């Protein structure tokens, strides 16, 4: 019986992974067709390009990013 245990576990893992993949695929397809999931093309904006010349500018930019982060609440 011991020699079959690994085969049973491997087969069970494969079946579970296949079930998850099939389930998520079906969920995605039904969501896309019902309009719950929508595709939006990302518009790249060239104005967001910037140049950082030295370490001080990089630190200032990193600080500005950390100040603009939205606050999250754990409810």
HELIX and SHEET records of a PDB file:
HELIX    1   1 UNK A    2  UNK A   34  1                                  33    
HELIX    2   2 UNK A   46  UNK A   48  5                                   3    
HELIX    3   3 UNK A   55  UNK A   67  1                                  13    
END                                                                             
